[in-house]
């Protein structure tokens, strides 16, 4: 990233005459905010791998995201061109929704409305979810609050039940 910044920043600042603060405020911050909506929605924890990937059916951001709002369809057909995903989804809509266990939203606004102020799902870390074994050297811990204040606690071996 540092090499990319070393090349891009002089072009932006001196080539296009855009002040650094304006570049960071508008294109970088706005772009990162938009892409964060998509990355927030893309995956969730599920015992069933098919139910981990989202379908956002309609979005004015579809073109910007190259139809990656149909993320489950993309995962199942990675060789299909991005511009063919909407037709592929429409042709088999009920099948796609059944296959991904209904992890779908009509649009990104519905997702934001539902989860702007609450957690979308519990965080489950697949590497830190371990079975207890005698003599195991690696004992993952998480930050936790105890009676005496802040501390740590063992990472649960099992994911939360759905």
C-alpha positions in Angstrom: 0.0 0.0 0.0 2.8 2.4 0.8 4.2 2.1 -2.8 0.7 2.8 -4.2 0.3 5.8 -2.0 3.7 7.1 -3.0 2.6 7.0 -6.6 -1.0 8.1 -6.3 -0.7 11.0 -3.8 1.7 13.2 -5.9 -0.5 12.6 -8.9 -3.6 13.6 -7.0 -2.0 16.6 -5.3 0.2 18.0 -8.0 -1.2 16.5 -11.2 -4.9 17.2 -10.5 -4.4 20.0 -7.9 -6.6 18.3 -5.3 -5.6 19.1 -1.7 -4.8 16.0 0.4 -7.5 16.9 3.0 -10.2 17.1 0.3 -9.1 13.9 -1.3 -9.3 12.1 2.0 -12.6 13.7 3.0 -14.6 13.1 -0.2 -13.4 10.2 -2.5 -11.6 8.2 0.1 -14.1 8.5 3.0 -17.2 8.4 0.9 -15.8 5.4 -1.1 -14.8 3.5 2.0 -18.3 4.2 3.5 -20.1 2.8 0.5 -17.9 -0.3 0.2 -18.3 -0.9 4.0 -22.0 -1.4 3.5 -21.4 -4.2 1.1 -18.7 -5.9 3.2 -20.9 -5.7 6.3 -23.6 -7.6 4.5 -21.6 -10.2 2.5 -21.2 -13.0 5.0 -22.7 -14.2 8.3 -21.9 -17.1 10.6 -24.0 -20.2 10.0 -23.5 -23.9 10.8 -24.5 -24.5 7.1 -22.0 -23.1 4.6 -24.8 -22.4 2.1 -26.4 -19.9 4.5 -23.3 -17.8 5.0 -23.5 -15.6 1.9 -26.0 -12.9 1.2 -28.3 -11.9 -1.6 -29.4 -8.3 -1.7 -32.0 -8.4 -4.4 -32.2 -4.8 -5.6 -29.8 -1.9 -5.1 -29.0 1.4 -6.8 -25.4 0.5 -5.9 -25.4 -2.8 -8.0 -23.5 -1.3 -10.8 -20.9 0.2 -8.5 -20.5 -3.1 -6.7 -20.5 -5.0 -10.1 -23.6 -6.9 -8.9 -21.7 -8.3 -6.0 -24.9 -7.6 -4.0 -25.9 -11.0 -5.5 -23.0 -12.4 -3.5 -24.3 -16.0 -3.1 -24.9 -16.2 -6.9 -21.3 -15.0 -7.4 -20.0 -17.6 -5.0 -21.9 -20.4 -6.7 -21.0 -19.3 -10.3 -17.6 -17.5 -10.0 -16.9 -17.8 -13.7 -20.1 -16.0 -14.8 -19.4 -12.3 -15.8 -20.7 -9.7 -13.3 -23.2 -8.3 -15.8 -24.9 -11.7 -16.2 -25.5 -12.2 -12.5 -28.9 -10.3 -12.4 -30.5 -12.4 -15.1 -29.0 -15.6 -13.6 -30.6 -14.6 -10.3 -34.0 -13.7 -11.7 -34.2 -16.9 -13.7 -33.7 -19.1 -10.6 -34.7 -16.7 -7.8 -36.6 -19.2 -5.6 -33.8 -21.8 -6.0 -31.1 -19.3 -5.0 -33.1 -18.2 -1.9 -33.7 -21.7 -0.9 -30.1 -22.7 -1.4 -28.8 -19.9 0.8 -31.4 -20.5 3.6 -33.1 -17.2 3.0 -30.1 -15.0 3.9 -31.4 -12.2 1.8 -32.5 -8.6 1.9 -34.7 -6.6 -0.5 -32.1 -3.8 -0.6 -29.2 -2.3 1.5 -31.6 0.2 3.2 -33.5 -2.7 4.8 -30.2 -4.1 6.1 -29.1 -0.7 7.5 -32.5 -0.2 9.1 -32.4 -3.6 10.8 -28.8 -3.4 12.0 -27.8 0.2 12.3 -27.9 0.1 16.1 -27.6 -3.6 17.0 -25.3 -6.5 16.1 -26.1 -8.4 13.0 -24.9 -11.7 14.5 -22.5 -12.9 17.1 -18.8 -12.9 16.1 -17.5 -16.4 15.7 -13.8 -16.9 15.0 -13.3 -20.3 13.2 -9.6 -20.5 14.2 -10.1 -19.7 17.8 -12.9 -22.2 18.3 -11.0 -25.1 19.6 -11.7 -28.4 21.4 -10.0 -28.7 24.7 -7.0 -31.0 24.6 -4.6 -32.0 27.4 -1.2 -30.3 27.2 -2.3 -27.9 24.5 0.2 -25.0 24.3 -2.1 -22.6 22.6 -4.9 -21.5 24.9 -6.8 -18.6 23.2 -8.4 -16.0 25.5 -10.7 -13.1 25.0 -11.1 -9.8 26.8 -13.7 -10.2 29.5 -15.0 -8.4 32.6 -14.6 -10.1 35.9 -15.6 -9.2 39.5 -12.2 -7.7 40.0 -12.3 -5.6 36.8 -11.0 -6.3 33.3 -9.3 -9.6 32.5 -9.5 -12.4 30.1 -11.5 -15.6 29.7 -11.0 -18.7 27.6 -12.5 -18.6 24.1 -15.6 -20.9 24.0 -14.9 -24.1 22.1 -18.4 -24.2 20.6 -20.0 -21.5 18.3 -23.3 -19.9 19.5 -26.4 -21.9 18.6 -28.5 -20.5 15.9 
